[in-house]
Amino acid sequence: MTTKEYRTISQIAGPLVFVQKTEPIGYNELAIVRMPDGTEKKGQVLDTSDDFVVVQVFEGTAGIEKAAGVRFLGETMKMPVSKDMLGRILSGSGEPLDGGPAIIPDDRLEINGAAINPWARDSPSEFIQTGISTIDGMNTLVRGQKLPIFSGSGLPHNEIALQIARQAKVLGAQEEFAVVFAAMGITNEEAQYFMKDFERTGALKKAVVFLNLADDPAIERIITPRLALTTAEYLAYELGYQVLVILTDITNYCEALRQIGAAREEVPGRRGYPGYMYTDLASLYERAGRIKGKKGSITQIPILSMPGDDITHPIADLTGYITEGQLVAKRELVRAGIYPPIDVSTSLSRLMNEGIGKGKTRDDHKAVSDQCYAAYAEGKDLRGLVAIVGKDALSERDRQFLDFADLFEKRIVRQGRDEDRGIEQTLDLMWEILANLDESSLTRIDRKYIEKYHPKYKKA
């Protein structure tokens, strides 16, 4: 099919090319920009009106002159998908980075996905084990949930992401599990680290990895998570996989949105980010879930580094509105030499109660988790009091809670980077440290669970 070529470029700004007076062109339509020397660059229609069409160029606009020709292809961007994608490392635009052959597609799917009818959505209710105690025990991840990690610059969120990618599994029935890992705006050093870790640990066998580097065009960062989620939808809804999608770093994605918004001379919203950032992020996060009648599911762990550790920053703030809780990485825990530095006091999984209990994790899970929360909170409060009056002024009961907070951080929060704890092991560890409190202090645990799981009674 031959399409008309327009030579009416009026302006080039950042990654955008403005083309004057065309026939009707559709939003998101693909375009080819051909330079006078014959080289071509791909683009996508970002905006269209009676007078102008704005094309965002994926490879950047360097080298494009006003004499260049623009051709519109009459179709939107599609992702070639296949089961053979498992075990592959791809670029942020879906090209192989691992030296392997091009993917022979079984299908080509729209990268913006199909909207899920709310009536067709099924409630998340099954447990996903990450092997990390602070998540599994205290802020449980449930199949079909979106649970972000809020981190700060310099904190080990990449290590946590890789550990989850390596260790995550669904328990019980033999179900096929896959990880789709998308990294946006990362350095070349981080990319090498990710690739080596996936290959070293064998996690790559059940994963599809997309890597968008910091020196890649900003516009590619907008596409990367959409390619990853389209791949996840194919694996989940067509092939029946339980898919965990890890997106890192959402902050880099939002910076790309802001950069493109500035190039389009849009009126900025909070802190210069586009006013539509909430809608844009929702279009990514809401692609998680379970669909009635479909075996597969998509669970999301978006990771974002909060500028200045500010949890009220627009990116963290809007993400919190859309997702079902958050895991918060704290700098104080890193300073104390604790990994992973997930602070259970400020973390929350709103769907936790749907995925725990008898037949899912263990019957005592909720009670033990609630008791650990309460005791840890009291112990942390007492640290502030000790700084003023000293430890000797505390009662015996208060000393127990103070010691519990230290034990909780050393035994439950801290674990090795390759330590994969089962849910039973995590709950048993919680009971071991709760045994340091008087039984009369275990006010949130039913007597029947104390007699069944408390180390004192188990030994007897």
N, C-alpha and C positions, 0 to 999 in steps of 0.2 A: 504494500500500500504506500503510495507516494503522498506526502503531506506538504503543504505550502511552507516555504521558508520565508520568515520575516527578517528584513534588514532595517528595523526601525527602533534599535536600542537607543533610548534617550538618556539613560543614566545608569551608572554602575556604582553601587554603594555597599561596602563590606561584601557579604556573600550573595548580594541581591543584584539582579539585572532587571531594569524596567523596560518593557517593550510596549511601544505605542500602537494604538488602533489595530486591533486584530478582529478576526471573526470570533463568535462566542467560544470561549475557552472554559473548561471546567476546573473547579478547585481541586488541588492535589494531582492534576494531570501531569504526566511526565513530559519533559522537554529535552531537546538536544541543542546545545550551543556549539556551533561550528566556527572555529577561528579561520582567518584568511589562509593560514598555512595548512588547513585541512584537518587539524587535530580537533577532537570533539570532547565536550564535557557534558555530563548528565545533570539535569536539574528537575525541580518540581514546582508547580504553580502554587504560590503562597497566598496570592490575592488576585482578584480579577474584577475589573469594572468596565464601563463603556469605553473609557479612554486608555487605560493601562492594564497590562498584565505584569505582575511581579513574580519573577522566577528566582527561587533560591538554588544556587549551584552547589552540588555536593562536594566537588573537588576544590571549591574556592574560585574566586573570580580573577586571580592573578593571570595576566596574559590575555585577558578578554578585551577586545577593543570594540568601539561602537560600530565598526564595520562588520562585526561578526553576524552570522545568521542564526536565527532561532527557529526550531521546528518543534511543533507540538504533536505528541504521539497519539492522543485520543484515549489513553488508558492510564490508570493510576498505578502506583508502585506495588509490585507483588513480590512475595518471598517464596523462592523455590524450597519446598520441604520434602523430607524423606526420612525414613527410619535410620538410614545410613549416616545421618548427621550426628548421632550419638558417637562420642569419642573424637569429635573434630574440634579444632580451634579455628575460629573465623574472625575476620576483621569486623569493625563496626558497621561496614556496609554489606557484610555477608560473604566476602571473598575468603577462600582458604588461606590461612597463615601458617599452617603446619606442614606445608610442602606436599600435602596430599592432593588427589585429583579434585576437579570441580564436582559439586554435588549433582547427581542425576536426579531431578525431582520426580516425586510421585504425584505432586500437585503444586499449584502456584496459588498462594493465598494473599488476600488484601492485608497490608501490614497494619492497617488501623483496626482490624478485627471486626467481627460482627457484634452488634449490641446484643446483650443477653436480656431477654424478657425477664423482669423481676419475678414474675409468677413461676418461671421455669427454674429459678435458683433454688438450690437445696441448702438447708442450714448446715454449716460446718459442725462436725461432731466427733471426728476420729483424731486420735493423738498421733503426732509426728515426733519421733524421738531424735533429738539433735546430739545427745551424748554430753550436753553441757548442763550441769546441775541447776544453775541459776535460771535457765530457760525451762528445762523439763520439770523441775520440782516446784518452782515459784511463779513462773510466767509461761505456762505451757502453750506450745504452738499447736494449733488445730488445723487439720486438713481443710484447705479452702480459705484460710484466714490470710489477712495481710498484716504483718507485724514488723514495723520498721525498727532499725537500730539507730538511735540518735547518738552520734559520737562527736569528737572534736578533732581539730587538726593535730596530727602527731600521735593520736591514740591508735591502738592496734586493731582498728575495725576490719582491716583487710585480713589479718590473721584469724579473727573471729569468723569472718565470712568463709574463708577457706576451710576452717575446722568444721563449720556447719555443712559445707558442701561435701566434705569427706565423710562425715559421720551420720548425716541425716538418713533416717529409714522409717518405714511404716512397719508396725509390729503385727503379729497375728498371721492372717491368711497370706499366702505367697502372692504378693501383688508386685507388678513391675513399677520400679521407682526410678525417676530421672531428675537430674539437676540441670537447669538452664542458668548459666552464670554470665551476666553482662556487666562489663566494666567500662565506664565512660570517663574520658579525660584523664586517663592514668599516664604516668611517665613510662618511658621505655624500660626502666629498671623494674618498676612494678609489674609490667607486662611479662618480663622474663621470669620474675619471681612466681607469678600466677601459673605460667606455663610449666615451669619446672616442678612446682608443688603438685599440680594435677597429674603430671606424668610420673613423678616419684612415688606417689601414694596409690596410684592405680585408680584414683577417683574419676579420671578422664573417661573410663570405659562406660560410665553411666551418665556422662555429662555432655552438654553442648556449650562451648565457651565463645563469647563474643568479646573482642578487645578493641576499644576505640581509644587511640593514643592522644596525648595532650597536643601533639603537633598535627593531628588530623583536623580537617575543617570542622568548625563549630557545628555546622549544619548536620554533619554525620552523627553528632551526639544526640540530635533530635530523633534520628532514625533508629539508632542502636537498640534502645529498649523496646521499640515497636517490633523490630525483627525478632528479638528474643521472645517476646510475648506471643508473637504469631507462631513461632516454633513450638512454644509451650502448649498453645491451644491445639496444634496438630497432634502432638504427642499425647495430650490428655484426652481430647474429645474424639479423635479419630482412631488412635491406637490403644487407648485405655490406660495410659500411664498415670501414676500419681506423681505430679511434677512440682518441684520446688524451684521457684525463680528467685535468684539473688541479684539485685540491681545495686551497683556501687559505682560512682557516688552520685546520688540524686542532686547534690549541690552543683556539681559540674554540669549536669543536664540543665538546671535552672539558670546557670550563668550563660549557657548557650542561648536559652530562650531570651534572656535580657539583651544579649549582644544582637540577636536578630531583630528584636523589638526596637532597639536603638537605631539599627540600620534602616528600618521601615519608618522611622520618625514617629513612632506611636507615643501617645501620652502615657508616661510611666505611672505605675501604681506604687505600692509601698516599697521604699528603698530602691526604686528604679526598676523593679521587676514588673513584667506586664500585668495588667489588671486581670487577664484571663488565665493567670498561672494556676489558680485553684482548679478551673475546668480542665486545663491541660494535664495536671497531675492526676486528677480523677480519671481521665481517659486511660491512664496507665494502671493505676491501682485497682480500678473497678474491673479489670480483666482477670482478677483472681476470683476463685469461687468453685462451686460444684453445681452441676446442672442435673436436674431430675432425669433419670433414665440413662445417664452417661456414667460409665464406670470410672473414668478418670477425674482428676481434680487439679486445680492450680493453686498453690500456696505461694505467697510472696513475702520475701524479706528485703525491702528496700533499705539501703544504708545511706545515711546522709551525715556529713560533717557540719556541725553547726558553727558558723562563723563567730569567733569570740566566745565559744561555748554558750551561746545565747539561745535558750530553748524557746524564747518568744520571737526569734527571727522568722520572717515570713515563710521560709521553706519548711522549717520544723513545725511552725504553727499550722500551716495549711495541711501538711501531711498528717498531723495529729487529728485534724477534723475528719479526714477521709478514712483513715485506717482504724483498726480495732485494737488500739493500745500502742505501747512503745517499749523498747528495751533501751535503757540509757547507760552509756559508758561514762564513767566518772574519772576525772583526772586524779582525784585524791586516792583512789584505789591503785592507779598506776604508780603514783609516788610511793605507796606502801609496798610496792613490788608484787601486787596481786594481779594475776591474769586468769580468766578474762575479767576486765574491770567493769562488769555489769552491776549496777547499783539497784538492788531489788526494791529499795525504799521508794524510788521515783519511777520504777518500771511497772508496767501493767499489761496484762493480756485479758481483754474484755471477754474473750470467748473461752477462757481457761476452763470454767465450770462445765462447758459442753463436752470437753474432750477428756475429762478425768473421771476416776471412780471405778467401781467394780466392773470388770470385763473390758476396761479400756486401759487403765494404769493399775491402781490398787484401791481397795475400799477406804483406806485411811488417808488417801492423798490430800484431800481438801482440808481435813482437820489438822494434819501435820504441817501443811503449808501455812495455814492461818496462824497456828501457834508459833511457828518460826518467824513469821512477819511481826507478830505482836512482841515477841521476846527480843528480836533484833532491834525493833524501833525503841523499846524501853532501854535496852543496853546502850544504844547510840545517844539517847537523851542524857543518860547518866555520865557519859564521857564529858559532856559540857559541865556537869555539876562537879565532877572530880577535878577539873581544871581550876575550880574556884575553892572548894573546901578540902580537897585531898581524898584519897581512897579510904583512909582510916576512919573518916567521919561517916562512911556508908554502913548501912545495916547488912547483916549476913545475906538477906534476900537480894538486896541491891547489888552486892558483890557478885552474886551468882549471875545476874542479868548482864552486868558489865563484862564478866568473863565470857558469857554466852556470845556477846557481839563479836569479841575477838575470835572465839572458836568458829563461829559461823563464817567469818571472812577467810579464816585459814583452812577450814575443812570443806566447806560447801562452795563458797565463791571461787576460791583458788583451785585450779586444776591444771594439769599439763596440757601443752598445745596438741599433743597426740593422745591425750587420755579420753577414751570413749566410755562414759559411764552409762550403764543401763538404768532405767527408771527405778528398778528394785534396789539397785546399789545406792542411788541418790536418796531414796526414801529411808533406807537402813542407816545411811550416814546422818540424816536428819534426826532419827531416833537416838543415835549414839550421842549427839551433842545435847539433845533435849533431856537425856538422862542425867545431865549435870545440874538440872533444876529440880527443886523439890516437886514431888507429885502434886502437891496442893497448888503449885503455880501453873500446872497444865490445864488451865481453865477452858481452853477451846477444843479439847480433845475428849471425845466420849470415853467413858470408863472401859467399854468393851474393846476399844482399840488399844488402850493402855495395856490391858491384860493380854492382848494378842501379840503386840509388837514391841512393847517396852523391853529393852535389853535385860532388865532385872527379872521380868517374868519369863522371857524366852529362855534364859539360862536355867531357870527353875524347872 
